């Protein structure tokens, strides 16, 4: 089976709907089957990657630690739209540290998150064979 | 709804035998779950079970078997980070069977 380039596009806040968690679960399943997976976070979707989430008050499981497992699943391309961060008063330092190990460079830890402009994001979406929108 | 009895205490499981409440898990529960799977727990088995529980604590998921194999290899050495070793310990699938004994949910994407 030929590997397809799959992009998971996340545009909703992490809690209040089931989209973010469902997207993450599908990503983990897709990655387990060795597809070429990228993630994109746009609009309120950028809140999914915030550091220091505490869900006690809403009575939902805090699944944000699971994003840190993405590197183990060889998900190495996580794109965050700069304009969406700016509009919410956020920057890269407010987001989780997500890394992967590069086997071609002595398993050096590398940053999985790339903050990109809206124009670049359009190009990234265009390059993928399949786009799943959550 | 099913359940298992551990030292006089009933613990609920789902229809496949996974514990519903992972906070209830104890080493005695692991022994009962392992016996139901015909797995005789040795130090090598406990090493994998403890690894899985630590992984779940950190990431809030039970890893897929490919990820488990790689992570075990990194932490415990390459002679343990391969499917042959893990399938010898847990013949019906390291992720599925070991996760059940560790009191974790069935791994996401486990088939």
gemmi code that builds the backbone of each chain (N, CA, C; Angstrom):
import gemmi

chains = {
    "A": [
        ("UNK", (0.852, -1.196, 0.000), (0.000, 0.000, 0.000), (0.886, 1.245, 0.000)),
        ("UNK", (0.631, 2.102, -0.924), (1.419, 3.333, -0.981), (1.083, 4.210, 0.226)),
        ("UNK", (2.115, 4.869, 0.743), (1.888, 5.764, 1.871), (1.282, 7.059, 1.369)),
        ("UNK", (0.223, 7.480, 2.027), (-0.388, 8.752, 1.658), (0.011, 9.824, 2.653)),
        ("UNK", (0.078, 11.042, 2.147), (0.342, 12.165, 3.047), (-0.989, 12.620, 3.634)),
        ("UNK", (-1.109, 12.489, 4.923), (-2.369, 12.803, 5.590), (-2.183, 13.975, 6.540)),
        ("UNK", (-3.079, 14.933, 6.414), (-3.042, 16.101, 7.298), (-4.300, 16.118, 8.160)),
        ("UNK", (-4.085, 16.265, 9.451), (-5.207, 16.417, 10.383), (-5.289, 17.884, 10.777)),
        ("UNK", (-6.393, 18.499, 10.397), (-6.570, 19.935, 10.582), (-7.457, 20.159, 11.807)),
        ("UNK", (-6.904, 20.824, 12.828), (-7.628, 20.996, 14.097), (-7.945, 22.467, 14.310)),
        ("UNK", (-9.252, 22.792, 14.409), (-9.589, 24.203, 14.543), (-10.499, 24.497, 15.718)),
        ("UNK", (-10.717, 23.539, 16.601), (-11.625, 23.790, 17.722), (-10.896, 23.706, 19.055)),
        ("UNK", (-11.456, 24.382, 20.067), (-10.893, 24.334, 21.426), (-10.931, 22.887, 21.943)),
        ("UNK", (-10.007, 22.542, 22.855), (-9.856, 21.136, 23.254), (-11.042, 20.547, 24.016)),
        ("UNK", (-11.727, 21.351, 24.807), (-12.822, 20.802, 25.605), (-14.112, 21.498, 25.166)),
        ("UNK", (-15.243, 20.926, 25.540), (-16.508, 21.523, 25.120), (-17.084, 20.793, 23.922)),
        ("UNK", (-16.242, 20.106, 23.193), (-16.716, 19.199, 22.147), (-15.716, 18.052, 22.112)),
        ("UNK", (-16.056, 17.023, 21.380), (-15.219, 15.831, 21.401), (-14.205, 15.831, 20.237)),
        ("UNK", (-14.243, 16.899, 19.414), (-13.427, 16.898, 18.196), (-11.926, 16.735, 18.453)),
        ("UNK", (-11.399, 17.476, 19.435), (-9.943, 17.454, 19.641), (-9.469, 16.062, 20.054)),
        ("UNK", (-10.162, 15.471, 21.007), (-9.769, 14.141, 21.479), (-9.938, 13.098, 20.382)),
        ("UNK", (-11.042, 13.205, 19.632), (-11.275, 12.237, 18.549), (-10.180, 12.359, 17.488)),
        ("UNK", (-9.808, 13.581, 17.175), (-8.754, 13.809, 16.191), (-7.455, 13.148, 16.657)),
        ("UNK", (-7.105, 13.377, 17.915), (-5.866, 12.821, 18.463), (-5.891, 11.288, 18.399)),
        ("UNK", (-7.033, 10.701, 18.703), (-7.114, 9.234, 18.673), (-6.963, 8.705, 17.246)),
        ("UNK", (-7.580, 9.386, 16.295), (-7.443, 8.955, 14.904), (-5.993, 9.107, 14.439)),
        ("UNK", (-5.345, 10.184, 14.865), (-3.934, 10.389, 14.524), (-3.084, 9.230, 15.036)),
        ("UNK", (-3.310, 8.842, 16.289), (-2.511, 7.756, 16.876), (-2.764, 6.443, 16.150)),
        ("UNK", (-4.002, 6.217, 15.759), (-4.316, 4.987, 15.017), (-3.667, 5.027, 13.638)),
        ("UNK", (-3.821, 6.164, 12.938), (-3.232, 6.308, 11.598), (-1.726, 6.162, 11.641)),
        ("UNK", (-1.099, 6.739, 12.670), (0.358, 6.675, 12.779), (0.814, 5.254, 13.078)),
        ("UNK", (0.002, 4.493, 13.808), (0.363, 3.104, 14.113), (0.420, 2.282, 12.831)),
        ("UNK", (-0.272, 2.731, 11.779), (-0.227, 2.036, 10.493), (0.787, 2.663, 9.540)),
        ("UNK", (1.704, 3.446, 10.114), (2.830, 4.002, 9.374), (2.427, 4.823, 8.146)),
        ("UNK", (1.486, 5.703, 8.335), (1.168, 6.680, 7.304), (2.046, 7.916, 7.511)),
        ("UNK", (2.102, 8.749, 6.497), (2.855, 9.998, 6.609), (1.904, 11.068, 7.150)),
        ("UNK", (2.035, 11.334, 8.450), (1.035, 12.147, 9.141), (1.588, 13.523, 9.499)),
        ("UNK", (0.777, 14.555, 9.228), (1.070, 15.899, 9.741), (-0.150, 16.403, 10.494)),
        ("UNK", (0.096, 17.300, 11.439), (-0.999, 17.934, 12.171), (-0.920, 19.437, 11.949)),
        ("UNK", (-2.105, 20.055, 11.832), (-2.138, 21.511, 11.738), (-3.117, 22.048, 12.776)),
        ("UNK", (-2.726, 23.151, 13.404), (-3.583, 23.774, 14.413), (-3.852, 25.220, 14.007)),
        ("UNK", (-5.156, 25.505, 13.842), (-5.598, 26.806, 13.333), (-6.757, 27.281, 14.208)),
        ("UNK", (-6.996, 28.597, 14.227), (-8.121, 29.162, 15.007), (-8.043, 28.686, 16.471)),
        ("UNK", (-9.182, 28.354, 17.092), (-9.171, 27.916, 18.495), (-8.451, 26.585, 18.683)),
        ("UNK", (-8.148, 25.899, 17.588), (-7.388, 24.649, 17.679), (-6.038, 24.836, 18.356)),
        ("UNK", (-5.472, 26.057, 18.290), (-4.156, 26.281, 18.912), (-4.214, 26.075, 20.433)),
        ("UNK", (-5.413, 26.247, 21.014), (-5.554, 26.032, 22.467), (-5.293, 24.570, 22.857)),
        ("UNK", (-5.431, 23.656, 21.906), (-5.205, 22.241, 22.215), (-3.778, 21.985, 22.698)),
        ("UNK", (-2.841, 22.812, 22.220), (-1.423, 22.580, 22.525), (-0.920, 23.422, 23.692)),
        ("UNK", (-1.829, 24.119, 24.398), (-1.396, 24.960, 25.513), (-0.750, 24.135, 26.615)),
        ("UNK", (0.297, 24.700, 27.212), (0.925, 24.114, 28.412), (-0.005, 24.282, 29.608)),
        ("UNK", (0.190, 23.460, 30.602), (-0.432, 23.674, 31.918), (-1.944, 23.588, 31.921)),
        ("UNK", (-2.525, 22.717, 31.113), (-3.987, 22.568, 31.108), (-4.436, 21.892, 32.400)),
        ("UNK", (-5.553, 22.381, 32.935), (-6.123, 21.782, 34.137), (-7.622, 21.654, 33.922)),
        ("UNK", (-8.094, 20.415, 33.837), (-9.490, 20.189, 33.457), (-10.366, 19.813, 34.647)),
        ("UNK", (-9.820, 19.939, 35.864), (-10.564, 19.481, 37.047), (-11.964, 20.098, 37.096)),
        ("UNK", (-12.062, 21.388, 36.801), (-13.330, 22.087, 36.952), (-14.378, 21.668, 35.921)),
        ("UNK", (-13.941, 21.191, 34.760), (-14.928, 20.784, 33.744), (-15.203, 19.272, 33.789)),
        ("UNK", (-14.489, 18.577, 34.658), (-14.763, 17.148, 34.834), (-14.436, 16.306, 33.618)),
        ("UNK", (-13.465, 16.750, 32.807), (-13.034, 15.941, 31.659), (-11.587, 15.524, 31.866)),
        ("UNK", (-11.216, 14.420, 31.236), (-9.830, 13.977, 31.325), (-8.923, 14.956, 30.583)),
        ("UNK", (-7.828, 15.343, 31.233), (-6.843, 16.198, 30.578), (-5.980, 15.312, 29.675)),
        ("UNK", (-6.257, 15.376, 28.374), (-5.513, 14.491, 27.471), (-4.299, 15.188, 26.862)),
        ("UNK", (-3.991, 16.406, 27.314), (-2.863, 17.107, 26.682), (-1.518, 16.375, 26.850)),
        ("UNK", (-1.285, 15.598, 27.941), (-0.005, 14.864, 27.986), (0.179, 13.898, 26.819)),
        ("UNK", (-0.941, 13.470, 26.225), (-0.855, 12.487, 25.143), (-0.179, 13.072, 23.894)),
        ("UNK", (-0.285, 14.410, 23.708), (0.404, 15.006, 22.544), (1.913, 14.734, 22.606)),
        ("UNK", (2.432, 14.594, 23.849), (3.871, 14.342, 23.994), (4.269, 12.956, 23.509)),
        ("UNK", (3.288, 12.059, 23.366), (3.597, 10.709, 22.854), (3.696, 10.705, 21.330)),
        ("UNK", (3.294, 11.789, 20.671), (3.269, 11.790, 19.197), (4.648, 11.493, 18.608)),
        ("UNK", (5.702, 11.978, 19.257), (7.061, 11.699, 18.775), (7.344, 10.203, 18.740)),
        ("UNK", (6.870, 9.477, 19.763), (7.041, 8.013, 19.800), (6.331, 7.349, 18.622)),
        ("UNK", (5.264, 7.982, 18.149), (4.487, 7.438, 17.035), (5.006, 7.950, 15.687)),
        ("UNK", (6.188, 8.582, 15.715), (6.801, 9.133, 14.504), (5.971, 10.224, 13.840)),
        ("UNK", (5.171, 10.927, 14.631), (4.489, 12.114, 14.116), (5.404, 13.296, 14.431)),
        ("UNK", (5.991, 13.861, 13.367), (7.079, 14.831, 13.554), (6.769, 16.191, 12.979)),
        ("UNK", (5.626, 16.295, 12.313), (5.311, 17.560, 11.641), (4.046, 18.136, 12.248)),
        ("UNK", (4.224, 19.113, 13.120), (3.090, 19.742, 13.786), (3.163, 21.237, 13.483)),
        ("UNK", (2.204, 21.689, 12.676), (2.219, 23.078, 12.215), (1.176, 23.896, 12.977)),
        ("UNK", (1.600, 25.059, 13.455), (0.695, 25.946, 14.184), (0.683, 27.284, 13.454)),
        ("UNK", (-0.519, 27.801, 13.209), (-0.614, 29.043, 12.436), (-0.323, 30.261, 13.311)),
        ("UNK", (0.616, 31.071, 12.857), (1.050, 32.231, 13.633), (-0.080, 33.241, 13.857)),
        ("UNK", (-0.854, 33.500, 12.807), (-1.938, 34.483, 12.935), (-2.954, 34.060, 14.003)),
        ("UNK", (-3.196, 32.753, 14.115), (-4.138, 32.268, 15.123), (-3.588, 32.457, 16.535)),
        ("UNK", (-2.279, 32.230, 16.694), (-1.644, 32.476, 17.999), (-1.726, 33.968, 18.338)),
        ("UNK", (-1.343, 34.811, 17.379), (-1.332, 36.266, 17.607), (-2.705, 36.770, 18.028)),
        ("UNK", (-3.746, 36.291, 17.347), (-5.107, 36.771, 17.608), (-5.564, 36.413, 19.015)),
        ("UNK", (-4.912, 35.402, 19.626), (-5.299, 34.959, 20.973), (-4.267, 35.373, 22.023)),
        ("UNK", (-3.341, 36.234, 21.632), (-2.325, 36.716, 22.579), (-1.362, 35.629, 23.015)),
        ("UNK", (-1.152, 34.643, 22.162), (-0.277, 33.514, 22.515), (0.977, 33.536, 21.659)),
        ("UNK", (2.022, 32.860, 22.152), (3.187, 32.627, 21.306), (3.730, 31.227, 21.571)),
        ("UNK", (4.803, 30.881, 20.874), (5.359, 29.527, 20.934), (5.621, 29.066, 22.359)),
        ("UNK", (6.043, 30.011, 23.228), (6.400, 29.622, 24.598), (5.196, 29.186, 25.423)),
        ("UNK", (3.990, 29.522, 24.965), (2.788, 29.089, 25.687), (2.392, 27.660, 25.342)),
        ("UNK", (3.047, 27.093, 24.341), (2.666, 25.756, 23.864), (3.547, 24.670, 24.475)),
        ("UNK", (3.042, 23.454, 24.442), (3.772, 22.280, 24.928), (5.105, 22.135, 24.190)),
        ("UNK", (6.064, 21.504, 24.853), (7.310, 21.146, 24.170), (7.132, 19.760, 23.578)),
        ("UNK", (6.999, 19.690, 22.279), (6.807, 18.399, 21.606), (8.045, 18.101, 20.787)),
        ("UNK", (8.604, 16.917, 21.001), (9.868, 16.582, 20.338), (9.815, 15.193, 19.713)),
        ("UNK", (10.748, 14.941, 18.834), (10.950, 13.594, 18.311), (12.460, 13.346, 18.255)),
        ("UNK", (12.827, 12.086, 18.109), (14.244, 11.741, 18.031), (14.606, 11.443, 16.588)),
        ("UNK", (15.631, 12.124, 16.103), (16.049, 11.956, 14.711), (17.092, 10.834, 14.622)),
        ("UNK", (16.675, 9.695, 14.057), (17.583, 8.536, 14.023), (18.764, 8.776, 13.084)),
        ("UNK", (18.640, 9.773, 12.192), (19.749, 10.066, 11.279), (20.790, 10.977, 11.904)),
        ("UNK", (20.465, 11.515, 13.075), (21.432, 12.398, 13.729), (21.637, 11.966, 15.171)),
        ("UNK", (21.926, 10.666, 15.354), (22.243, 10.149, 16.685), (21.108, 10.299, 17.678)),
        ("UNK", (19.882, 10.192, 17.198), (18.688, 10.283, 18.045), (18.617, 11.603, 18.818)),
        ("UNK", (19.087, 12.662, 18.166), (18.993, 13.977, 18.784), (17.514, 14.367, 18.905)),
        ("UNK", (17.162, 14.993, 20.017), (15.778, 15.454, 20.198), (15.553, 16.714, 19.380)),
        ("UNK", (14.493, 16.697, 18.591), (14.201, 17.870, 17.772), (12.768, 18.320, 18.017)),
        ("UNK", (12.561, 19.613, 17.794), (11.244, 20.211, 18.001), (10.282, 19.768, 16.897)),
        ("UNK", (9.112, 19.266, 17.272), (8.128, 18.862, 16.261), (7.262, 20.029, 15.801)),
        ("UNK", (7.156, 21.062, 16.653), (6.238, 22.164, 16.353), (6.923, 23.210, 15.465)),
        ("UNK", (6.223, 23.588, 14.400), (6.691, 24.691, 13.566), (5.574, 25.724, 13.485)),
        ("UNK", (5.889, 26.950, 13.865), (4.914, 28.023, 13.734), (5.049, 28.586, 12.323)),
        ("UNK", (3.956, 28.590, 11.587), (4.001, 29.021, 10.173), (2.955, 30.105, 9.903)),
        ("UNK", (3.187, 30.885, 8.866), (2.237, 31.936, 8.498), (1.008, 31.322, 7.827)),
        ("UNK", (-0.045, 32.105, 7.745), (-1.282, 31.637, 7.102), (-1.010, 31.244, 5.639)),
        ("UNK", (-0.174, 32.012, 4.960), (0.135, 31.709, 3.555), (0.859, 30.376, 3.444)),
        ("UNK", (1.819, 30.138, 4.357), (2.537, 28.858, 4.335), (1.612, 27.700, 4.678)),
        ("UNK", (0.676, 27.961, 5.592), (-0.257, 26.911, 5.991), (-1.099, 26.472, 4.787)),
        ("UNK", (-1.489, 27.433, 3.973), (-2.277, 27.097, 2.773), (-1.476, 26.157, 1.872)),
        ("UNK", (-0.180, 26.444, 1.749), (0.687, 25.587, 0.936), (0.810, 24.185, 1.516)),
        ("UNK", (0.895, 24.107, 2.851), (1.020, 22.803, 3.519), (-0.244, 21.966, 3.270)),
        ("UNK", (-1.401, 22.610, 3.386), (-2.666, 21.889, 3.151), (-2.692, 21.357, 1.716)),
        ("UNK", (-2.245, 22.191, 0.799), (-2.233, 21.846, -0.623), (-1.353, 20.619, -0.917)),
        ("UNK", (-0.249, 20.484, -0.159), (0.708, 19.389, -0.428), (0.231, 18.011, 0.002)),
        ("UNK", (-0.826, 17.946, 0.808), (-1.249, 16.655, 1.346), (-2.270, 15.967, 0.440)),
        ("UNK", (-2.237, 14.624, 0.457), (-3.187, 13.847, -0.349), (-4.568, 13.830, 0.296)),
        ("UNK", (-4.580, 13.768, 1.613), (-5.851, 13.638, 2.335), (-5.857, 14.645, 3.479)),
        ("UNK", (-6.943, 15.371, 3.632), (-7.061, 16.315, 4.749), (-8.282, 15.937, 5.588)),
        ("UNK", (-8.047, 15.668, 6.852), (-9.146, 15.403, 7.782), (-9.383, 16.654, 8.605)),
        ("UNK", (-10.590, 17.160, 8.556), (-10.878, 18.396, 9.264), (-11.668, 18.106, 10.537)),
        ("UNK", (-11.126, 18.555, 11.672), (-11.797, 18.342, 12.964), (-12.123, 19.680, 13.624)),
    ],
    "B": [
        ("UNK", (-22.043, -6.553, 32.758), (-20.844, -6.119, 33.497), (-20.177, -7.316, 34.162)),
        ("UNK", (-18.886, -7.434, 34.008), (-18.146, -8.527, 34.633), (-17.331, -7.975, 35.803)),
        ("UNK", (-16.758, -8.878, 36.562), (-15.884, -8.417, 37.637), (-14.910, -9.531, 38.010)),
        ("UNK", (-13.848, -9.143, 38.685), (-12.894, -10.129, 39.206), (-12.810, -9.940, 40.714)),
        ("UNK", (-12.404, -11.000, 41.421), (-12.256, -10.885, 42.866), (-10.773, -10.876, 43.213)),
        ("UNK", (-10.358, -9.826, 43.923), (-8.958, -9.689, 44.316), (-8.902, -9.551, 45.826)),
        ("UNK", (-8.348, -10.532, 46.496), (-8.222, -10.523, 47.959), (-9.539, -10.113, 48.623)),
        ("UNK", (-10.620, -10.725, 48.177), (-11.924, -10.479, 48.802), (-12.649, -9.243, 48.309)),
        ("UNK", (-11.994, -8.468, 47.408), (-12.611, -7.236, 46.910), (-13.020, -7.429, 45.449)),
        ("UNK", (-14.227, -6.985, 45.087), (-14.674, -7.120, 43.707), (-14.236, -5.887, 42.914)),
        ("UNK", (-13.670, -6.130, 41.723), (-13.305, -5.026, 40.823), (-14.019, -5.237, 39.495)),
        ("UNK", (-14.653, -4.181, 38.993), (-15.412, -4.302, 37.752), (-14.491, -4.285, 36.526)),
        ("UNK", (-14.858, -5.083, 35.548), (-14.126, -5.085, 34.275), (-15.134, -4.929, 33.131)),
        ("UNK", (-14.607, -4.606, 31.956), (-15.490, -4.569, 30.790), (-15.651, -5.996, 30.247)),
        ("UNK", (-16.381, -6.135, 29.147), (-16.695, -7.486, 28.671), (-15.455, -8.231, 28.159)),
        ("UNK", (-14.370, -7.475, 27.865), (-13.134, -8.132, 27.432), (-12.163, -8.388, 28.588)),
        ("UNK", (-12.553, -7.976, 29.792), (-11.721, -8.258, 30.959), (-10.769, -7.145, 31.369)),
        ("UNK", (-10.897, -5.945, 30.758), (-10.055, -4.810, 31.164), (-10.674, -4.150, 32.395)),
        ("UNK", (-9.842, -3.803, 33.368), (-10.354, -3.119, 34.566), (-11.005, -1.802, 34.171)),
        ("UNK", (-12.160, -1.498, 34.789), (-12.837, -0.232, 34.467), (-12.173, 0.941, 35.183)),
        ("UNK", (-11.725, 0.708, 36.402), (-11.134, 1.790, 37.175), (-9.662, 1.495, 37.424)),
        ("UNK", (-8.792, 2.197, 36.674), (-7.379, 1.828, 36.773), (-6.779, 2.191, 38.117)),
        ("UNK", (-7.447, 3.067, 38.867), (-6.956, 3.422, 40.197), (-7.099, 2.247, 41.173)),
        ("UNK", (-7.957, 1.302, 40.855), (-8.151, 0.145, 41.746), (-7.015, -0.874, 41.646)),
        ("UNK", (-6.218, -0.767, 40.598), (-5.213, -1.783, 40.307), (-4.228, -1.958, 41.457)),
        ("UNK", (-3.891, -3.189, 41.750), (-2.849, -3.526, 42.723), (-2.035, -4.664, 42.113)),
        ("UNK", (-0.919, -4.986, 42.735), (-0.134, -6.122, 42.234), (-0.943, -7.415, 42.345)),
        ("UNK", (-1.755, -7.507, 43.390), (-2.606, -8.700, 43.511), (-3.603, -8.769, 42.356)),
        ("UNK", (-4.147, -7.617, 41.961), (-5.074, -7.590, 40.825), (-4.364, -8.070, 39.561)),
        ("UNK", (-3.108, -7.640, 39.400), (-2.336, -8.073, 38.228), (-2.201, -9.587, 38.208)),
        ("UNK", (-1.984, -10.174, 39.387), (-1.826, -11.634, 39.453), (-3.112, -12.339, 39.055)),
        ("UNK", (-4.261, -11.792, 39.500), (-5.556, -12.397, 39.147), (-5.796, -12.260, 37.638)),
        ("UNK", (-5.526, -11.064, 37.100), (-5.720, -10.826, 35.659), (-4.781, -11.720, 34.836)),
        ("UNK", (-3.551, -11.890, 35.317), (-2.580, -12.722, 34.603), (-3.023, -14.190, 34.618)),
        ("UNK", (-3.530, -14.646, 35.762), (-3.969, -16.037, 35.860), (-5.086, -16.313, 34.854)),
        ("UNK", (-5.989, -15.343, 34.692), (-7.088, -15.508, 33.731), (-6.577, -15.598, 32.298)),
        ("UNK", (-5.382, -15.040, 32.055), (-4.767, -15.068, 30.717), (-3.781, -16.233, 30.586)),
        ("UNK", (-3.687, -17.053, 31.620), (-2.697, -18.138, 31.660), (-1.258, -17.637, 31.523)),
        ("UNK", (-1.016, -16.467, 32.095), (0.350, -15.923, 32.099), (0.925, -16.092, 33.501)),
        ("UNK", (2.088, -16.737, 33.568), (2.760, -16.935, 34.847), (3.744, -15.787, 35.054)),
        ("UNK", (3.451, -14.901, 35.997), (4.220, -13.660, 36.143), (5.626, -13.906, 36.692)),
        ("UNK", (6.624, -13.481, 35.913), (8.021, -13.529, 36.356), (8.527, -12.094, 36.462)),
        ("UNK", (9.773, -11.939, 36.919), (10.349, -10.590, 36.990), (10.328, -9.912, 35.629)),
        ("UNK", (10.546, -10.688, 34.566), (10.537, -10.112, 33.213), (9.145, -9.577, 32.867)),
        ("UNK", (8.107, -10.281, 33.298), (6.743, -9.792, 33.063), (6.485, -8.497, 33.843)),
        ("UNK", (6.894, -8.497, 35.111), (6.664, -7.292, 35.939), (7.369, -6.075, 35.364)),
        ("UNK", (8.551, -6.317, 34.780), (9.303, -5.207, 34.198), (8.474, -4.505, 33.110)),
        ("UNK", (7.811, -5.320, 32.272), (6.991, -4.754, 31.199), (5.732, -4.094, 31.778)),
        ("UNK", (5.116, -4.756, 32.755), (3.903, -4.206, 33.376), (4.213, -2.852, 34.020)),
        ("UNK", (5.304, -2.785, 34.760), (5.661, -1.522, 35.419), (6.000, -0.441, 34.400)),
        ("UNK", (6.645, -0.862, 33.308), (6.950, 0.095, 32.241), (5.657, 0.691, 31.665)),
        ("UNK", (4.673, -0.178, 31.408), (3.407, 0.281, 30.838), (2.681, 1.248, 31.768)),
        ("UNK", (2.712, 0.950, 33.059), (2.025, 1.830, 34.010), (2.705, 3.198, 34.057)),
        ("UNK", (4.035, 3.191, 33.986), (4.750, 4.473, 33.965), (4.444, 5.248, 32.683)),
        ("UNK", (4.355, 4.528, 31.565), (4.054, 5.176, 30.286), (2.670, 5.822, 30.346)),
        ("UNK", (1.718, 5.091, 30.925), (0.354, 5.614, 31.017), (0.317, 6.845, 31.921)),
        ("UNK", (1.041, 6.780, 33.053), (1.095, 7.929, 33.963), (1.574, 9.176, 33.239)),
        ("UNK", (2.589, 9.004, 32.400), (3.181, 10.162, 31.735), (2.338, 10.658, 30.569)),
        ("UNK", (1.813, 9.730, 29.746), (1.179, 10.144, 28.486), (-0.330, 9.943, 28.447)),
        ("UNK", (-0.891, 9.276, 29.456), (-2.340, 9.060, 29.516), (-2.871, 8.181, 28.394)),
        ("UNK", (-2.003, 7.373, 27.804), (-2.457, 6.371, 26.840), (-1.653, 5.085, 27.015)),
        ("UNK", (-2.266, 4.007, 26.578), (-1.543, 2.741, 26.470), (-0.940, 2.716, 25.069)),
        ("UNK", (0.378, 2.496, 24.943), (1.020, 2.612, 23.632), (0.676, 1.463, 22.685)),
        ("UNK", (0.675, 1.755, 21.403), (0.543, 0.708, 20.378), (1.781, -0.182, 20.440)),
        ("UNK", (1.662, -1.383, 19.914), (2.732, -2.371, 20.119), (4.061, -1.921, 19.507)),
        ("UNK", (4.006, -1.265, 18.357), (5.240, -0.790, 17.719), (5.949, 0.240, 18.609)),
        ("UNK", (5.140, 1.102, 19.216), (5.683, 2.140, 20.090), (6.217, 1.523, 21.380)),
        ("UNK", (5.479, 0.556, 21.898), (5.909, -0.144, 23.112), (7.259, -0.823, 22.887)),
        ("UNK", (7.378, -1.511, 21.757), (8.608, -2.243, 21.455), (9.803, -1.292, 21.410)),
        ("UNK", (9.600, -0.179, 20.728), (10.685, 0.791, 20.588), (11.056, 1.398, 21.950)),
        ("UNK", (10.031, 1.747, 22.722), (10.277, 2.402, 24.018), (10.928, 1.443, 25.007)),
        ("UNK", (10.534, 0.184, 24.975), (11.151, -0.820, 25.855), (12.623, -0.987, 25.476)),
        ("UNK", (12.885, -1.030, 24.173), (14.265, -1.183, 23.709), (15.144, -0.061, 24.213)),
        ("UNK", (14.577, 1.144, 24.201), (15.334, 2.314, 24.620), (15.611, 2.255, 26.122)),
        ("UNK", (14.602, 1.837, 26.899), (14.750, 1.877, 28.353), (15.439, 0.616, 28.904)),
        ("UNK", (15.100, -0.541, 28.369), (15.566, -1.796, 28.979), (16.614, -2.528, 28.138)),
        ("UNK", (16.924, -1.977, 26.964), (17.958, -2.600, 26.133), (17.380, -3.299, 24.925)),
        ("UNK", (18.192, -3.345, 23.829), (17.707, -3.894, 22.562), (17.311, -5.367, 22.639)),
        ("UNK", (17.924, -6.139, 23.571), (17.574, -7.563, 23.645), (16.135, -7.735, 24.138)),
        ("UNK", (15.564, -6.675, 24.726), (14.165, -6.742, 25.188), (13.221, -5.953, 24.289)),
        ("UNK", (13.784, -5.065, 23.469), (12.949, -4.213, 22.618), (12.692, -4.850, 21.270)),
        ("UNK", (12.194, -6.079, 21.274), (11.834, -6.698, 19.996), (10.584, -7.541, 20.202)),
        ("UNK", (9.859, -7.786, 19.114), (8.565, -8.462, 19.255), (8.710, -9.887, 19.754)),
        ("UNK", (9.809, -10.546, 19.364), (9.978, -11.941, 19.782), (9.985, -12.043, 21.300)),
        ("UNK", (10.804, -11.206, 21.934), (10.902, -11.215, 23.394), (9.540, -10.923, 24.035)),
        ("UNK", (8.871, -9.900, 23.512), (7.610, -9.487, 24.138), (6.488, -10.496, 23.899)),
        ("UNK", (6.477, -11.119, 22.706), (5.452, -12.133, 22.432), (5.699, -13.412, 23.218)),
        ("UNK", (6.972, -13.686, 23.559), (7.239, -14.846, 24.412), (6.656, -14.636, 25.810)),
        ("UNK", (6.757, -13.392, 26.280), (6.189, -13.094, 27.609), (4.666, -13.061, 27.561)),
        ("UNK", (4.124, -12.437, 26.499), (2.676, -12.237, 26.384), (2.217, -12.749, 25.016)),
        ("UNK", (1.946, -14.056, 24.927), (1.711, -14.693, 23.620), (0.517, -14.133, 22.849)),
        ("UNK", (-0.466, -13.602, 23.542), (-1.623, -13.079, 22.814), (-1.498, -11.594, 22.502)),
        ("UNK", (-0.272, -11.104, 22.439), (-0.073, -9.707, 22.078), (0.392, -8.909, 23.276)),
        ("UNK", (1.618, -8.385, 23.204), (2.161, -7.648, 24.337), (1.310, -6.436, 24.706)),
        ("UNK", (0.851, -5.690, 23.701), (0.104, -4.487, 24.046), (-1.221, -4.884, 24.699)),
        ("UNK", (-1.947, -5.753, 24.022), (-3.279, -6.127, 24.471), (-3.245, -6.844, 25.821)),
        ("UNK", (-2.429, -7.900, 25.894), (-2.436, -8.732, 27.088), (-1.718, -8.044, 28.266)),
        ("UNK", (-0.581, -7.420, 27.991), (0.155, -6.763, 29.063), (-0.619, -5.559, 29.593)),
        ("UNK", (-1.309, -4.838, 28.701), (-2.100, -3.689, 29.158), (-3.221, -4.151, 30.077)),
        ("UNK", (-3.822, -5.269, 29.731), (-4.906, -5.777, 30.567), (-4.389, -6.113, 31.961)),
        ("UNK", (-3.250, -6.780, 32.032), (-2.679, -7.169, 33.330), (-2.233, -5.930, 34.107)),
        ("UNK", (-1.798, -4.903, 33.386), (-1.357, -3.662, 34.027), (-2.534, -2.787, 34.466)),
        ("UNK", (-3.763, -3.231, 34.142), (-4.932, -2.460, 34.562), (-5.228, -1.258, 33.693)),
        ("UNK", (-4.612, -1.214, 32.497), (-4.817, -0.068, 31.595), (-5.934, -0.364, 30.609)),
        ("UNK", (-6.488, 0.676, 29.970), (-7.458, 0.434, 28.907), (-6.795, -0.247, 27.717)),
        ("UNK", (-7.597, -0.812, 26.841), (-7.070, -1.408, 25.621), (-6.373, -0.321, 24.800)),
        ("UNK", (-5.188, -0.616, 24.241), (-4.463, 0.445, 23.519), (-5.270, 1.016, 22.359)),
        ("UNK", (-5.139, 2.315, 22.166), (-5.788, 2.974, 21.031), (-5.232, 2.404, 19.743)),
        ("UNK", (-6.109, 1.966, 18.876), (-5.639, 1.446, 17.585), (-5.225, 0.008, 17.646)),
        ("UNK", (-5.462, -0.643, 18.797), (-5.094, -2.052, 18.944), (-6.083, -2.917, 18.162)),
        ("UNK", (-5.555, -3.763, 17.277), (-6.467, -4.595, 16.485), (-6.220, -6.070, 16.793)),
    ],
}
model = gemmi.Model(1)
for chain_id, residues in chains.items():
    chain = gemmi.Chain(chain_id)
    for i, (resn, *xyz) in enumerate(residues, 1):
        res = gemmi.Residue()
        res.name, res.seqid = resn, gemmi.SeqId(i, " ")
        for name, pos in zip(("N", "CA", "C"), xyz):
            atom = gemmi.Atom()
            atom.name, atom.element = name, gemmi.Element(name[0])
            atom.pos, atom.b_iso = gemmi.Position(*pos), 0.0
            res.add_atom(atom)
        chain.add_residue(res)
    model.add_chain(chain)
structure = gemmi.Structure()
structure.add_model(model)
structure.setup_entities()
